[in-house]
Amino acid sequence: HLHEREILVEVPDPVAGKIHVAGKMIKFSRTPMVVGSAPTVGQHTEEILRDIASYSQDQISAFQDEGVVGVG
């Protein structure tokens, strides 16, 4: 019943394969909800360091080489 009502949905996950996550608890006719898996560890590290913290690509590469950050 939970699957039919899209309260529990199956989504692809890059690490675990297919997983079940919470879906649409409330349905709106003109507002679709996008459901997916959580980001992997380090998936957005480079974007955050570059776009928010204003580090250069050389600095980010140095962080990676030194093991300070991991990019997933």
C-alpha positions in Angstrom: 0.0 0.0 0.0 2.9 2.4 0.8 4.4 1.8 -2.7 1.1 2.4 -4.5 0.5 5.7 -2.7 4.2 6.7 -3.3 4.8 7.2 0.4 7.7 4.7 0.1 9.6 4.7 -3.2 12.5 2.8 -4.7 15.4 4.9 -6.1 18.8 4.1 -7.6 21.7 4.6 -5.3 25.3 4.7 -6.6 26.7 2.7 -3.7 23.8 0.5 -2.5 22.0 -0.2 -5.8 18.3 0.3 -5.2 17.1 1.7 -1.9 13.7 2.6 -0.4 13.2 6.2 0.7 10.3 8.3 2.0 8.4 9.6 -1.0 5.4 11.9 -1.3 3.6 12.4 2.1 1.4 15.1 0.7 0.4 15.3 -3.0 -0.1 18.5 -4.8 -1.7 18.4 -8.3 0.6 21.0 -9.8 3.8 20.6 -7.7 5.7 17.5 -8.5 8.1 16.2 -5.9 11.5 14.8 -7.0 12.7 11.9 -4.8 16.2 10.5 -5.0 19.1 9.1 -3.0 21.2 11.1 -0.6 24.5 12.5 -2.0 27.6 10.4 -1.5 30.3 11.5 0.9 32.4 14.1 -0.8 30.1 14.4 -3.8 29.8 18.2 -3.5 33.1 19.0 -1.7 34.8 20.5 -4.8 31.8 22.7 -5.6 31.6 24.0 -2.0 35.3 24.8 -1.8 35.3 26.5 -5.1 31.9 28.3 -5.2 31.3 29.1 -1.6 34.7 29.1 0.1 36.4 30.7 -3.0 39.4 28.3 -3.1 41.2 28.0 -6.5 41.4 24.7 -8.3 45.1 24.5 -7.4 44.3 24.9 -3.7 41.6 22.3 -3.9 44.0 19.9 -5.7 46.6 20.5 -3.0 44.0 19.7 -0.3 43.2 16.4 -2.1 46.9 15.5 -2.5 47.5 16.1 1.2 44.5 14.1 2.2 42.8 17.1 3.8 39.6 16.6 1.7 38.1 13.8 -0.3 36.1 14.2 -3.4 33.5 11.6 -4.1 
